[in-house]
Amino acid sequence: MYMIVLLSLIFSSLVVAKEPSTQPTAPKEPSSLPPTERIDTQAPPPPPPIAPEVTALRKSYWTHHHSAYVGYRRDRQEFDAFGPGLLNTRTQVKDRNAMHLIVGSHIEFKKLVTTVSASYGWLVSGETRFRDPGNSPPLTFPSFSLGAGYNIDVRAALGWKFALFTRPNVTFSFIPSVGYNYDHMMNDPQGVKRYTLPDTHNVSTCYFPKPNQQDWFGPFVEGKFQTIAWNFFSWVLFCQYHWPYLVAKSKTQIETYSYDASGALVSDELSQINSVMKSGDLGMVLAGTSLKFSFGQGWAVGAHFEGATTWKNGRNIAQLTQENFFATPIDMTKSHSVSPALIRWTFYAISFMVDRRF
């Protein structure tokens, strides 16, 4: 009996073990999966924008400064031609005062520096003096008003910046450059001047039928020191040496009336001098300084000063043509001469600027 009960219990346990479990099983947690089988339910982050990198690259390599200046300029000139008779002349331009407007750009790419500027000046006042020391007796005609006139200046240079001193708030650099300069000047003396020759009964009159035109052009070299402090204050000191070539054209007309003791007109002589003066043997030194104060949004204001003078006197070639007409007796002569000349030019200018940095 006991044996039957024991066999029944063993058989029941085997049947129960073979039946499938009807209870639901909980899903495995994602953390229980192997690392290679984990599922990332979050979307990947977007790629970083490219625009800030391009802007930073552009600012680190390119710097643009565009400036506008308005100011005052003063010139003094002298042209002496050493020819025979009336061709031995001296023309002086004294106290030529002009207002000028300048626009310029300063561009830096890494250490390469480019500067370009152009200016236009309006003649405000001035006077010129014409003298013929070769005539006997000498003729002098002072204080012709320059009347209308203008000047144009274009200057460009290419240089390289060497950092001599660098600190977080202060930089000091030296920039050597080579460039080219072009100057054009026009003066239009007005009026007719009269001169009574001493110890004679003769009277001479003089006037300029055409304006005087000048062109100065040629290369130059420049050395510039630049100091920048706290990205607010900038000071520049520069010096340039120019090799200008000059072409100056002018026309002067002199008429001399000769009277006898009774006051009767004896002769009337008309002299016309056409002058073309060329010079390729000149040197000029130009130096100046600039101060600039920067403000927010890339704006700055400042002042600029420069002055120049011919370094050596050019005893060069003056091509002069003279025509003489005599009323009594009727006669006409024409002569041509090539003679040396002496040239001097000095000017200085001061201006105030508004600058925009990009």
ChimeraX attribute file (.defattr): number of C-alpha atoms within 10 A of each C-alpha:
attribute: neighborCount
match mode: 1-to-1
recipient: residues
	/A:1	5
	/A:2	6
	/A:3	7
	/A:4	8
	/A:5	9
	/A:6	10
	/A:7	10
	/A:8	10
	/A:9	10
	/A:10	10
	/A:11	10
	/A:12	10
	/A:13	10
	/A:14	10
	/A:15	9
	/A:16	10
	/A:17	9
	/A:18	8
	/A:19	8
	/A:20	7
	/A:21	9
	/A:22	6
	/A:23	6
	/A:24	6
	/A:25	7
	/A:26	6
	/A:27	6
	/A:28	8
	/A:29	7
	/A:30	12
	/A:31	10
	/A:32	9
	/A:33	11
	/A:34	8
	/A:35	9
	/A:36	6
	/A:37	10
	/A:38	11
	/A:39	10
	/A:40	8
	/A:41	6
	/A:42	6
	/A:43	6
	/A:44	7
	/A:45	6
	/A:46	6
	/A:47	6
	/A:48	8
	/A:49	8
	/A:50	8
	/A:51	9
	/A:52	10
	/A:53	10
	/A:54	11
	/A:55	10
	/A:56	10
	/A:57	11
	/A:58	12
	/A:59	13
	/A:60	11
	/A:61	12
	/A:62	14
	/A:63	15
	/A:64	15
	/A:65	17
	/A:66	18
	/A:67	19
	/A:68	19
	/A:69	20
	/A:70	19
	/A:71	18
	/A:72	18
	/A:73	22
	/A:74	19
	/A:75	19
	/A:76	19
	/A:77	18
	/A:78	17
	/A:79	20
	/A:80	21
	/A:81	27
	/A:82	21
	/A:83	18
	/A:84	12
	/A:85	13
	/A:86	21
	/A:87	27
	/A:88	19
	/A:89	23
	/A:90	19
	/A:91	18
	/A:92	19
	/A:93	22
	/A:94	19
	/A:95	16
	/A:96	21
	/A:97	21
	/A:98	21
	/A:99	20
	/A:100	21
	/A:101	18
	/A:102	20
	/A:103	18
	/A:104	18
	/A:105	18
	/A:106	16
	/A:107	18
	/A:108	17
	/A:109	15
	/A:110	13
	/A:111	14
	/A:112	16
	/A:113	18
	/A:114	19
	/A:115	18
	/A:116	17
	/A:117	18
	/A:118	18
	/A:119	18
	/A:120	18
	/A:121	21
	/A:122	17
	/A:123	22
	/A:124	16
	/A:125	17
	/A:126	23
	/A:127	21
	/A:128	23
	/A:129	18
	/A:130	21
	/A:131	18
	/A:132	20
	/A:133	17
	/A:134	17
	/A:135	14
	/A:136	10
	/A:137	12
	/A:138	14
	/A:139	23
	/A:140	20
	/A:141	19
	/A:142	16
	/A:143	17
	/A:144	22
	/A:145	18
	/A:146	25
	/A:147	16
	/A:148	16
	/A:149	21
	/A:150	17
	/A:151	20
	/A:152	18
	/A:153	17
	/A:154	18
	/A:155	18
	/A:156	19
	/A:157	20
	/A:158	18
	/A:159	21
	/A:160	18
	/A:161	18
	/A:162	14
	/A:163	13
	/A:164	11
	/A:165	11
	/A:166	11
	/A:167	9
	/A:168	8
	/A:169	10
	/A:170	14
	/A:171	17
	/A:172	18
	/A:173	17
	/A:174	20
	/A:175	19
	/A:176	19
	/A:177	21
	/A:178	17
	/A:179	19
	/A:180	18
	/A:181	19
	/A:182	17
	/A:183	18
	/A:184	18
	/A:185	17
	/A:186	19
	/A:187	24
	/A:188	21
	/A:189	24
	/A:190	19
	/A:191	14
	/A:192	13
	/A:193	16
	/A:194	16
	/A:195	15
	/A:196	15
	/A:197	16
	/A:198	11
	/A:199	7
	/A:200	12
	/A:201	16
	/A:202	18
	/A:203	17
	/A:204	20
	/A:205	18
	/A:206	23
	/A:207	19
	/A:208	19
	/A:209	15
	/A:210	15
	/A:211	19
	/A:212	19
	/A:213	18
	/A:214	19
	/A:215	18
	/A:216	19
	/A:217	20
	/A:218	15
	/A:219	17
	/A:220	22
	/A:221	17
	/A:222	19
	/A:223	16
	/A:224	19
	/A:225	18
	/A:226	19
	/A:227	17
	/A:228	18
	/A:229	15
	/A:230	12
	/A:231	14
	/A:232	13
	/A:233	16
	/A:234	20
	/A:235	16
	/A:236	18
	/A:237	17
	/A:238	18
	/A:239	18
	/A:240	19
	/A:241	19
	/A:242	22
	/A:243	21
	/A:244	23
	/A:245	17
	/A:246	20
	/A:247	17
	/A:248	19
	/A:249	19
	/A:250	19
	/A:251	19
	/A:252	18
	/A:253	19
	/A:254	20
	/A:255	18
	/A:256	20
	/A:257	17
	/A:258	16
	/A:259	16
	/A:260	12
	/A:261	8
	/A:262	7
	/A:263	9
	/A:264	10
	/A:265	14
	/A:266	13
	/A:267	17
	/A:268	20
	/A:269	18
	/A:270	19
	/A:271	20
	/A:272	20
	/A:273	21
	/A:274	18
	/A:275	20
	/A:276	18
	/A:277	24
	/A:278	22
	/A:279	20
	/A:280	17
	/A:281	15
	/A:282	19
	/A:283	17
	/A:284	19
	/A:285	17
	/A:286	20
	/A:287	18
	/A:288	18
	/A:289	18
	/A:290	19
	/A:291	17
	/A:292	19
	/A:293	18
	/A:294	19
	/A:295	12
	/A:296	7
	/A:297	9
	/A:298	11
	/A:299	16
	/A:300	20
	/A:301	17
	/A:302	18
	/A:303	17
	/A:304	18
	/A:305	18
	/A:306	18
	/A:307	18
	/A:308	20
	/A:309	18
	/A:310	21
	/A:311	17
	/A:312	14
	/A:313	15
	/A:314	19
	/A:315	18
	/A:316	19
	/A:317	19
	/A:318	25
	/A:319	20
	/A:320	22
	/A:321	17
	/A:322	19
	/A:323	15
	/A:324	17
	/A:325	17
	/A:326	16
	/A:327	13
	/A:328	11
	/A:329	10
	/A:330	10
	/A:331	10
	/A:332	12
	/A:333	10
	/A:334	11
	/A:335	11
	/A:336	13
	/A:337	13
	/A:338	17
	/A:339	18
	/A:340	18
	/A:341	23
	/A:342	18
	/A:343	21
	/A:344	18
	/A:345	17
	/A:346	17
	/A:347	18
	/A:348	17
	/A:349	19
	/A:350	20
	/A:351	20
	/A:352	19
	/A:353	20
	/A:354	18
	/A:355	20
	/A:356	17
	/A:357	16
	/A:358	12
